[in-house]
């Protein structure tokens, strides 16, 4: 492997260390919030955050990705045009949220959304104002500065959230924390680079480049949202908000693992492959050894997490949230396939082929779309969790097939790692049972048969 490649991959340490710190803060905050607030409040906020994420992803035209991918990304004319596009998009989204408030509130039968959605709507405009500096640092592989900024943002956001929840244990604590947690980092983002470089700009050539690259990013973001968040929107209409809040607890922990590798892919693999001239077999040979070592460690750690997930929930949450134990166990199994797919996604983006990412997420969405309505009413929420594992595995298969068409294939390596992952789960669970930490594998099966929903 070229020494330059090794030098860039040293950034993995910064990405991993700061992300782990962020997740510890985030998950610890999640535990404290669960003690301070009722499950129904967490369920309501999960729905609002899902709607917010949907608005952002369903209008994603690849502004940030264009800065990273385009050779002109460091040109002030280009990134200021991208920033202007981002501001316009944020303003329009805020107005759209206001316009859709009544239909959304009626669709879910939740009158309180008539007030909560307008209160949260400014989040779109605040996000739009955020400096493009983050994407410039990503393009330049200045990972240390970006990682420390994200860590500081996480600390501030969690601190505000917990303070407000303690002072006013209601849904308004979460709404205010959302807005404050966006406003302060937005202002701070202007100082990641020289703040005097920011100007509103509308260069037609830059807009054309952004739109050309962004068409597949838009489709990918659309199906990504449907694949990743459809479950929250669907379940919010069919199960009590209290149970949705419990499910959200499990989702938070499961998604933390996937997001780490999405972060690595976005901040390291994507920009590096975009910049390097290596392709096909040469690129595969370069990546292969490090990929094997990294995923081997991941398989071991994630298998241990699967084996002990339910006991962790029982330990840190009160009885209101114990159903999250089985949910988390199943979701973490799907996380393994999500990690494999996320690494493949970053490679495809680096090769300038975002269509493969879109197709993978599309397959995942359709499996969830078909599986949830069949499994949930007949067998309960526990059984419906199985649809997510199958969907993630199918997404991985599709992206791997597309990646192979681009001259990259790690099928044998992934098969070996996947078999090892499942064997390690059984080994760790039986070892934990032998020392009295957990129930047996048969206890797992009995818990899975119980009906929820």
Number of C-alpha atoms within 10 A of each C-alpha: 13 7 8 8 14 11 9 15 18 12 19 16 12 18 22 16 14 20 23 16 14 22 19 13 18 19 17 14 18 19 16 15 20 21 15 15 17 16 24 17 21 26 23 21 21 21 23 18 16 19 18 20 14 21 19 20 21 18 17 21 25 24 24 23 21 25 27 29 24 19 13 15 22 17 13 14 19 25 31 24 24 26 25 23 19 24 21 13 20 25 19 14 22 22 15 14 20 16 12 13 18 15 11 17 17 12 10 15 11 12 12 10 19 17 12 18 22 17 15 20 21 21 22 26 21 21 20 24 21 21 25 23 23 23 22 21 20 23 28 15 19 16 22 15 15 23 23 17 18 16 20 14 20 20 17 16 22 21 17 18 21 20 13 18 21 15 9 14 17 16 17 16 19 22 21 17 21 19 19 18 21 20 18 14 21 18 13 14 19 19 12 16 15 9 13 8 12 19 14 13 17 16 14 11 12 22 16 11 17 24 17 14 20 21 16 21 27 20 23 26 24 21 25 24 21 23 24 18 17 18 17 21 18 14 20 20 14 13 14 14 21 19 23 25 26 22 25 22 28 25 17 15 18 24 16 20 19 21 17 18 21 21 19 21 21 23 26 24 25 27 23 25 21 21 16 12 10 14 15 15 13 13 16 16 14 15 15 14 11 14 14 15 10 10 19 18 12 17 21 18 14 20 25 19 21 24 25 21 24 23 17 14 21 15 10 15 17 12 10 14 21 20 20 23 22 22 26 28 21 24 22 27 24 22 23 27 22 25 22 22 27 25 22 26 30 28 25 25 23 23 23 16 19 22 18 24 31 23 19 28 29 22 21 26 26 14 18 25 18 11 19 22 13 14 17 21 15 12 15 18 22 21 21 23 24 19 23 25 21 18 26 29 21 21 27 27 18 21 26 24 16 22 22 14 12 17 13 22 19 15 13 9 14 16 11 11 20 18 11 15 23 16 13 20 22 17 15 18 22 18 15 17 15 12 8 10 13 19 16 16 14 9 10 16 11 9 14 18 12 12 14 16 15
